[in-house]
Amino acid sequence: MTDGAEAGNAEIREDESQRALSILGAVPVDFFRFRDRHLDEDADALKTRLRGVLIDFKPDLIAVPSPVEIHPDHVTLSRAFCELIQNDASLFAALAVARVAFYEVGYPIRPNTLVDITPVAAKKYAAITCHTSQLAFRDYVSYARGLNAYRAMTLEPTTHYAEGYWVGPLPALRTIPFSSIRDMVGAAPRIEVEAEPLPVSVVVRTKDRPALLHHAIDSIRATRHPAEIVVVNDGGQQPQVADVRVVNLAQSAGRSEAMNRGVRAAKSAFIAFLDDDDLFYPEHLSTLTAAARGSQHAAWYSDAVSAFVRVGASGDYETHSRMRIFGQDFDRQGLLVDNYIPLTTVLVPRETYLDMGGFDPAFDLFEDWDFLIRLSQRGTLVHVPRITCEIRHVEGAGSITLESPEGSTRFREAKLQIWKKHAEHIDQSVFANAVEKQKKRLSALLNDAVEARGLQNHLEVDVARLQREKATLSAEIQALHNRVNEALMRISHLEGANAEIRNALAAAEADRHEKGVRLKDVQAAFAESQQTNAALFAEVGRLQDLLDQIFKSRTWKLHAIVERMKGRA
C-alpha cells in the first residue's frame, strides 16, 4: 500500500519486496505507493484503488491486516476496507459470497482459525530475510518465527509453526461498526495521543423505560469521551441513575419540549442526542468531535444501523435483525422531501440550537426533521460516512416509529404538517429533483439486482453442472472401487491358492524322486500365479492413480467449494 519511505529508501524497499515474493513463487504484485505512515490522509484515494482491485478480481477470500494492529497504516487499511464494504452497496453485492481473513503482524489477535504452515515456514522466513534494510532495525525473522511457534502450541505435535486468522463472512461487515470488529478480533490498548476532547453534553429523553435507559447510558460511557449526560424524565417515574444530570418533569411536556429542557440544562458547547431506546457505539463521539474540531458548519452527522429488537426467552432485549438504512450525503433539497438523518447521528453547537429556538413544540412526531430543515437553512450539515450508532425499534416498548409506521394516518399527517410549515422552501423543482434522484437510485439498484440475478443464475447453472459431473464422477469412482475390490478378492483367492501350492511344494520336495514331473508342473503353476498377482497389484496402483487424478481435477475442486458454501464440508 505505501512506499515505505519513512523507514528507508522507497526503491530499495520495493526491490526487497519483489525479491521476497519471488521466493514464494510467481506472485503478481501491485505497488500503490501511498505515503508511508500517512495512509489515513489518503484514505479516500485508497478506497478508490481498493474498489478497483476488488471489482476486477472478485476474490472469494480477502486477507486484511487486523483492526487492532499498532502500525497506523495497518489500522487505516483495515478501517478503509471495512468502510468501503459498508458504504458501497454495489461492491458489497459483488463480494457477497466472499470471506475476510484478518491477520496479525505487530499485535496478536484472538484467532478463530489456525493454519499449519510447517511445510512452508522455511520459505516464509527466507522471504522475510530479503528485507535487509528493515532487519537492520529489528529481527523480524525471529519475531515471526516466535509468533508462529506460539500459534502451533494447541495443534498436533507435528505442527511446529502456524498462523492465526480471524475469518468471517464479508456480508457480516455491512452492519457491524469498526469498534465491534476490533472487539471480535481482539481489541488493542489505546495508545494514540489525542487532542483535548471537545466538550459535549448528551441529552437523553426517557419515560418509564429503566432497562432501556441504562443500556443507553452505558453506551455513552463506553465511548470513553468525557461527556456530560443529561437525562430528561418526561413525566415518568424517577429514574435510578447515578453520575448524570437529571431533569424531572412533573408531567409529560412532549418529545419536543423534553429535548428543549435538556439542552437548556446542559453546560457543554456541543450537543449530542440519544433517546433511551437507541445506542451509541464506542467511536460515536470521537468520530463526530474529530470532524467538528476546527470547522465552522451548522452540524455534523454520521451513519446508523437500524436494529429491530424484542424481548427474548432470557427476558433481556435481543436484536433479531439489522439493516443499513441511514447513510446518505447531505442534500438540502432532499431533506425538504424526506428525512434521511436520524437525530442520534447528529452533533450540533448548543448555541446554534438555542438561537434557533430548539424543537418546535407543535410537533410530537418528526420534530427532529423540522429542526434539521431549519438547521440546514443556516449552513452545511457535514456527513461523516462511518457507522457510529444504532437506531433501535423495540417491540412492545412504546417505539414511536413502530406505533406510527410509514403509511399510517398519523405518519402521513405529520409529514404533511412538515411540508406545510416549510412550503416557502418547497416548489415543484424540489419534488422533481427528488423524483429524478430516486429514479436514478432505483435504476442503479435495479441494475445491481439484475446483475445479481444474472450471477445467481450463472451460479445455479454451474452448480447444476457440478452436480451432474459429481454424479458421473461418483459413478466412476464407485466402479473403480468395485474393480479394486474385485482385484483384491482375486488376490486373496490367489494367495490362498499360493498357500496350497507351497504346501504341495513342501510335500513334493519330500517325495521329489518319485514325483519329479509333478514338481515341475507345480513350480510352473506357482510362477504363473506370482505373475498374475503382480499384474493385479499393478492394476490396483493404476486405479488408485486414476482416483487421485479425479480428486485433483478442477471439477472435483469446484464441487468441494460448492459443498463448503452449502456448509457440508
C-alpha positions in Angstrom: 0.0 0.0 0.0 2.7 2.5 0.9 6.2 3.3 -0.4 8.0 2.6 2.9 10.0 5.7 2.6 9.7 6.6 6.3 11.8 3.6 7.2 14.3 3.5 4.3 14.7 4.2 0.6 11.4 3.6 -1.3 13.1 2.0 -4.3 15.2 -0.3 -2.2 12.2 -1.4 -0.1 10.2 -2.1 -3.3 13.1 -4.2 -4.7 13.3 -6.1 -1.4 9.6 -6.9 -1.6 10.0 -8.1 -5.2 12.8 -10.4 -4.2 10.9 -11.7 -1.2 7.8 -12.5 -3.3 10.0 -14.3 -5.9 10.9 -16.8 -3.2 7.3 -17.6 -2.6 6.6 -18.2 -6.3 5.2 -16.4 -9.3 3.3 -13.8 -7.3 1.9 -10.8 -9.2 2.1 -7.6 -7.1 0.8 -4.1 -7.5 2.5 -1.3 -5.6 0.1 1.6 -4.7 3.0 3.8 -3.4 0.9 5.9 -1.0 3.0 7.9 1.5 4.4 5.8 4.3 2.7 6.5 7.7 0.3 9.0 6.1 -2.2 6.5 4.7 -5.0 7.9 6.8 -4.6 11.3 5.0 -5.0 9.4 1.6 -8.0 7.2 2.8 -10.4 8.4 0.1 -7.9 7.6 -2.7 -7.0 4.4 -1.0 -10.7 3.3 -1.1 -10.9 4.1 -4.8 -7.9 2.0 -5.6 -9.1 -0.9 -3.4 -12.5 -0.8 -5.0 -11.0 -1.1 -8.5 -8.9 -4.1 -7.4 -11.8 -5.9 -5.7 -14.2 -5.3 -8.6 -11.7 -6.6 -11.2 -10.5 -9.6 -9.2 -13.8 -10.6 -7.5 -12.0 -12.6 -4.8 -13.6 -15.3 -2.6 -11.1 -14.8 0.2 -9.6 -11.4 1.2 -6.7 -11.1 3.7 -6.6 -7.8 5.5 -4.5 -6.5 8.4 -6.3 -6.9 11.7 -8.0 -3.7 13.0 -6.0 -3.9 16.3 -2.6 -3.5 14.7 -0.2 -1.0 16.2 1.1 0.4 13.0 -1.2 3.3 11.9 -1.1 2.3 8.2 -2.2 -1.2 9.0 -5.2 0.1 11.0 -6.0 2.6 8.3 -6.0 -0.1 5.6 -8.3 -2.3 7.8 -10.7 0.6 8.5 -10.8 1.7 4.9 -11.6 -1.8 3.7 -14.4 -2.2 6.3 -15.9 1.3 5.5 -15.7 0.5 1.8 -17.7 -2.6 2.2 -20.2 -0.8 4.5 -20.8 2.2 2.2 -20.6 0.8 -1.3 -23.7 -1.3 -2.0 -22.7 -2.4 -5.5 -19.3 -3.6 -4.3 -20.9 -5.3 -1.3 -23.2 -7.2 -3.8 -20.3 -8.2 -5.9 -18.5 -9.7 -3.0 -21.5 -11.1 -1.1 -20.1 -14.7 -1.1 -16.5 -13.7 -0.1 -14.8 -14.3 3.2 -12.5 -11.9 5.1 -9.4 -13.1 6.9 -7.9 -10.6 9.4 -4.3 -11.4 10.0 -1.8 -10.4 12.7 1.6 -8.7 12.3 2.6 -6.5 15.2 -0.2 -7.3 17.7 -1.7 -10.7 18.5 -5.3 -11.2 17.7 -8.0 -13.6 19.1 -8.0 -16.0 16.2 -10.8 -18.3 15.2 -8.7 -20.1 12.5 -5.2 -21.6 12.8 -3.3 -22.6 9.7 -0.4 -25.1 9.8 2.5 -23.5 7.9 5.2 -26.0 8.9 5.8 -27.2 5.3 6.4 -23.7 4.1 7.8 -22.0 7.2 11.4 -22.0 6.0 10.4 -20.4 2.7 8.4 -17.7 4.6 11.4 -16.8 6.8 13.7 -16.8 3.8 11.4 -14.3 2.2 11.4 -12.1 5.3 15.2 -12.2 5.2 15.1 -10.4 1.8 14.0 -7.2 3.7 17.6 -6.4 4.6 17.0 -2.7 5.2 14.4 -3.5 7.9 16.3 -6.3 9.5 19.0 -3.7 10.3 16.5 -2.2 12.8 14.7 -5.3 14.2 15.0 -9.1 13.9 11.6 -9.6 12.1 12.5 -13.3 11.3 12.7 -14.1 15.0 9.5 -12.2 15.7 7.6 -14.1 13.0 9.1 -17.4 14.0 8.2 -16.9 17.6 4.6 -15.9 16.9 4.2 -18.8 14.5 5.7 -21.3 17.1 3.3 -19.9 19.7 0.3 -20.4 17.4 1.2 -24.0 16.9 1.0 -24.7 20.7 -2.6 -26.1 20.6 -2.2 -28.1 17.4 -0.8 -31.5 16.6 2.8 -32.3 17.8 3.8 -32.5 14.1 2.8 -28.8 13.7 5.8 -26.7 14.6 4.6 -23.4 13.0 1.1 -21.9 12.4 -0.6 -18.7 11.6 -3.6 -17.2 13.3 -6.5 -15.5 11.5 -9.9 -14.2 12.3 -12.1 -15.4 9.4 -15.7 -14.4 8.8 -18.2 -13.8 6.0 -17.9 -10.5 4.3 -21.7 -9.7 4.5 -21.4 -9.5 8.3 -19.2 -6.4 8.0 -22.1 -4.5 6.4 -23.9 -3.7 9.7 -21.0 -4.0 12.3 -19.2 -0.9 13.5 -15.5 -0.8 13.3 -15.2 -0.8 17.1 -17.2 -4.1 17.3 -14.9 -5.6 14.7 -11.9 -4.6 16.8 -13.6 -6.3 19.9 -14.2 -9.5 18.0 -10.7 -9.7 16.6 -9.1 -8.7 19.9 -9.1 -5.0 21.0 -5.6 -3.4 21.3 -4.9 -0.9 24.0 -5.4 2.7 23.1 -2.0 4.2 22.9 -2.7 7.0 20.4 -2.3 10.6 21.7 -5.5 12.6 21.3 -6.0 16.4 21.5 -8.1 17.8 24.3 -11.7 16.4 23.6 -14.4 18.8 22.6 -16.9 19.5 25.4 -20.1 17.5 24.6 -23.4 17.1 26.5 -25.6 14.1 25.5 -29.3 14.7 26.1 -31.3 11.6 26.7 -35.1 11.6 26.7 -36.8 8.9 28.7 -40.1 7.9 30.3 -40.7 4.7 32.3 -38.2 2.6 30.4 -35.5 2.0 33.0 -33.8 -1.1 31.4 -33.5 0.7 28.0 -32.3 3.9 29.7 -29.5 2.0 31.5 -28.5 0.5 28.1 -28.4 3.9 26.5 -26.3 5.5 29.4 -23.9 2.5 29.3 -23.4 3.1 25.6 -22.5 6.7 26.2 -19.9 5.8 28.9 -18.5 3.1 26.6 -17.4 5.9 24.2 -14.8 6.9 26.9 -15.5 10.5 25.9 -15.8 12.8 29.0 -19.3 13.8 28.1 -21.9 15.4 30.3 -25.0 13.2 30.4 -28.4 15.0 30.8 -31.4 12.7 31.3 -34.8 14.3 30.8 -37.6 12.3 32.6 -40.7 13.3 30.7 -43.3 12.8 33.4 -42.4 9.2 34.3 -41.1 7.5 37.5 -37.9 8.9 38.9 -35.1 7.2 37.0 -32.5 5.5 39.2 -29.3 6.6 37.5 -26.0 7.8 39.0 -23.5 10.4 38.0 -25.8 12.1 35.5 -27.8 15.4 35.5 -31.5 14.5 35.7 -34.2 16.9 34.6 -37.5 15.7 36.1 -40.8 17.0 34.5 -43.8 16.6 36.8 -46.0 15.7 33.9 -45.2 14.9 30.2 -44.3 18.0 28.2 -44.0 16.1 24.9 -40.9 15.0 23.0 -40.0 18.5 21.7 -40.2 20.3 24.9 -38.4 17.5 26.8 -35.5 17.9 24.5 -35.5 21.7 24.8 -35.4 21.4 28.6 -32.5 19.0 28.4 -30.5 21.3 26.1 -31.1 24.3 28.3 -29.9 22.4 31.3 -26.7 21.2 29.5 -23.5 23.0 30.1 -21.2 22.0 27.2 -20.6 23.8 23.9 -21.8 20.9 21.7 -24.9 18.8 22.0 -25.4 15.1 21.0 -28.8 13.4 21.1 -29.9 10.0 22.3 -33.3 8.6 23.1 -33.4 5.9 25.7 -34.1 3.1 23.1 -31.1 3.9 20.9 -27.3 3.3 21.4 -24.0 4.9 20.7 -21.2 2.8 19.5 -17.8 3.4 21.2 -16.5 5.5 18.3 -19.5 7.8 18.0 -18.5 10.9 20.0 -14.8 10.7 19.0 -15.8 10.5 15.3 -18.1 13.4 15.4 -15.9 15.7 17.6 -12.9 14.9 15.3 -15.0 16.1 12.3 -16.2 19.2 14.2 -12.8 20.3 15.6 -11.7 23.5 13.9 -14.5 23.5 11.3 -17.4 26.0 11.1 -20.6 24.2 10.0 -24.2 24.0 11.1 -23.8 20.4 12.3 -22.1 17.0 11.7 -23.8 13.6 11.4 -22.7 10.0 10.9 -24.3 6.8 9.7 -26.5 4.5 11.8 -27.7 0.9 11.8 -31.4 0.1 12.3 -31.8 -2.7 14.7 -35.2 -4.5 15.3 -35.4 -5.6 18.9 -37.7 -7.8 21.0 -37.7 -9.3 24.5 -36.1 -12.8 24.1 -36.6 -16.0 26.1 -34.0 -14.9 28.6 -36.1 -11.8 29.4 -33.5 -9.4 28.0 -33.7 -7.4 24.8 -32.4 -9.3 21.8 -31.8 -8.0 18.2 -33.4 -10.2 15.6 -32.5 -8.2 12.5 -30.3 -5.3 11.4 -30.4 -3.1 8.4 -28.4 -0.3 6.8 -30.9 2.4 6.1 -29.2 5.6 7.1 -26.0 6.7 5.3 -26.8 9.5 2.8 -24.7 12.5 1.9 -26.1 15.9 2.7 -28.7 17.2 0.3 -30.5 20.4 1.4 -33.4 20.0 -1.1 -33.7 16.3 -0.5 -34.1 17.0 3.2 -37.2 19.0 2.4 -38.8 16.0 0.9 -37.9 13.3 3.4 -35.7 12.9 6.5 -32.6 10.7 6.0 -30.7 12.0 9.1 -31.6 10.3 12.4 -31.2 12.7 15.3 -29.0 10.2 17.2 -26.3 10.7 14.5 -26.1 14.5 14.9 -23.7 16.8 16.7 -24.7 20.5 16.9 -23.4 23.5 18.7 -25.5 24.3 21.7 -25.5 28.0 20.9 -26.9 27.2 17.5 -29.7 25.0 18.9 -30.8 27.6 21.4 -30.6 30.5 18.9 -33.0 28.6 16.6 -35.4 28.1 19.5 -34.8 24.4 19.6 -37.5 21.9 18.7 -40.9 23.2 17.7 -43.5 22.1 20.4 -46.1 21.9 17.7 -44.5 18.6 16.6 -44.6 15.4 18.6 -43.6 13.4 15.5 -40.9 14.5 13.1 -39.8 17.2 15.5 -36.2 16.3 14.6 -36.9 16.5 10.9 -38.4 20.0 11.3 -35.3 21.1 13.3 -32.9 19.7 10.7 -34.7 21.5 7.9 -34.4 24.8 9.8 -30.8 24.0 10.7 -29.9 23.2 7.0 -31.0 26.8 6.1 -28.2 28.1 8.3 -25.4 26.1 6.7 -24.0 22.7 5.7 -24.6 19.5 7.6 -21.3 17.6 7.2 -21.7 13.9 6.6 -19.1 11.6 8.3 -19.7 8.2 6.5 -19.0 5.9 9.4 -21.4 3.7 11.3 -21.2 5.0 14.9 -24.7 4.4 16.4 -27.7 2.2 16.4 -31.4 3.2 16.0 -33.4 0.6 17.8 -37.0 -0.3 17.1 -38.1 -2.2 20.3 -41.3 -4.2 20.1 -43.7 -3.5 22.9 -41.7 -0.6 24.4 -43.7 2.3 23.0 -41.4 2.9 20.0 -43.0 5.9 18.2 -41.8 4.6 14.8 -43.3 1.2 15.3 -46.6 2.7 16.6 -46.8 5.1 13.6 -45.2 3.3 10.7 -44.8 4.7 7.2 -48.2 4.7 5.5 -50.2 5.1 8.7 -52.6 8.0 9.1 -50.5 9.7 11.9 -47.3 9.3 9.9 -48.9 10.9 6.8 -50.5 13.8 8.7 -47.2 14.6 10.4 -45.4 14.6 7.1 -48.0 16.9 5.6 -47.5 19.2 8.6 -43.8 19.4 7.9 -44.4 20.3 4.2 -47.0 22.8 5.1 -44.7 24.6 7.6 -41.8 24.8 5.1 -43.9 25.4 2.0 -41.9 28.6 1.2 -38.8 26.4 0.5 -40.7 23.8 -1.4 -41.6 24.3 -5.1 -42.2 21.9 -8.0 -38.5 21.7 -8.7 -37.7 20.3 -5.2 -40.0 17.4 -5.7 -39.0 17.0 -9.4 -35.3 16.8 -8.4 -36.2 14.4 -5.6 -38.1 12.1 -8.0 -35.3 12.2 -10.5 -32.7 11.3 -7.9 -34.9 8.5 -6.6 -35.3 7.2 -10.2 -31.5 7.2 -10.7 -31.1 5.4 -7.4 -33.8 2.9 -8.2 -32.3 2.3 -11.7 -28.9 1.7 -10.1 -30.4 -0.7 -7.6 -32.4 -2.4 -10.4 -29.2 -2.8 -12.4 -27.5 -4.3 -9.4 -30.4 -6.6 -8.8 -30.4 -7.7 -12.5 -26.6 -8.3 -12.3 -27.1 -10.2 -9.0 -29.9 -12.3 -10.6 -27.7 -13.0 -13.6 -24.8 -14.0 -11.3 -27.3 -16.2 -9.3 -28.5 -17.9 -12.5 -24.9 -18.4 -13.6 -24.0 -20.0 -10.2 -27.2 -22.1 -10.4 -26.1 -23.4 -13.8 -22.6 -24.1 -12.5 -24.0 -25.9 -9.5 -26.3 -28.0 -11.7 -23.4 -28.8 -14.0 -21.2 -29.6 -11.0 -24.0 -31.9 -9.6 -24.1 -33.7 -12.9 -20.4 -34.1 -13.1 -20.3 -35.1 -9.4 -22.8 -37.9 -10.2 -20.7 -39.0 -13.1 -17.5 -38.9 -11.0 -19.2 -40.7 -8.1 -20.3 -43.4 -10.5 -16.8 -43.7 -12.0 -15.3 -43.8 -8.5 -17.8 -46.5 -7.4 -17.0 -48.5 -10.5 -13.3 -48.2 -9.8 -13.8 -49.1 -6.2 -15.7 -52.2 -7.3 -12.9 -53.2 -9.7 -10.3 -52.6 -7.0 -12.4 -54.8 -4.6 -12.7 -57.5 -7.3 -9.0 -57.4 -7.8 -8.3 -57.6 -4.1 -10.7 -60.6 -3.9 -8.8 -62.3 -6.7 -5.5 -61.6 -5.0 -7.0 -63.1 -1.8 -8.0 -66.2 -3.6 -4.7 -66.5 -5.3 -2.9 -66.0 -2.1 -4.9 -68.9 -0.7 -4.0 -71.0 -3.8 -0.4 -70.0 -3.2 -0.6 -71.4 0.3 -1.9 -74.6 -1.1 0.9 -74.6 -3.7 3.5 -74.0 -1.1 2.1 -76.9 0.9 2.2 -79.0 -2.2 5.7 -77.9 -2.9 6.8 -78.9 0.5 5.2 -82.4 0.1 6.6 -82.7 -3.4 10.1 -81.8 -2.2 9.9 -84.7 0.3 8.9 -87.0 -2.5 10.7 -85.4 -5.4 12.4 -88.5 -6.5 9.2 -90.3 -7.1 7.2 -87.3 -8.4 9.8 -85.2 -10.3 7.5 -84.5 -13.2 4.6 -83.3 -10.9 7.1 -81.0 -9.1 7.9 -79.2 -12.3 4.2 -78.7 -13.1 3.5 -77.3 -9.6 6.5 -74.9 -9.9 5.2 -73.6 -13.2 1.8 -73.0 -11.7 3.3 -71.1 -8.8 5.3 -68.9 -11.2 2.2 -68.2 -13.2 0.2 -67.2 -10.0 3.0 -64.9 -9.0 2.9 -63.1 -12.3 -0.9 -62.8 -12.0 -0.5 -61.3 -8.5 2.0 -58.7 -9.8 -0.4 -57.8 -12.7 -3.3 -57.3 -10.3 -1.2 -55.1 -7.9 -0.2 -53.0 -10.9 -3.9 -52.6 -11.8 -4.7 -51.6 -8.3 -2.0 -49.0 -8.4 -3.2 -47.7 -11.8 -6.8 -47.4 -10.5 -5.6 -45.5 -7.3 -3.6 -43.1 -9.5 -6.8 -42.5 -11.5 -8.7 -41.8 -8.3 -6.0 -39.3 -7.3 -6.3 -37.6 -10.6 -10.1 -37.3 -10.2 -9.7 -35.8 -6.7 -7.2 -33.3 -8.0 -9.3 -32.3 -11.0 -10.8 -28.8 -11.3 -14.3 -30.2 -11.4 -13.8 -32.1 -8.1 -12.3 -28.9 -6.5 -15.3 -26.8 -7.7 -17.5 -29.5 -6.2 -15.7 -29.2 -2.9 -16.1 -25.4 -3.0 -19.8 -25.7 -3.6 -20.1 -28.2 -0.7 -18.3 -25.8 1.6 -20.6 -23.0 0.6 -23.5 -25.3 1.5 -21.9 -25.9 4.9 -21.4 -29.6 4.1 -17.6 -29.6 4.1 
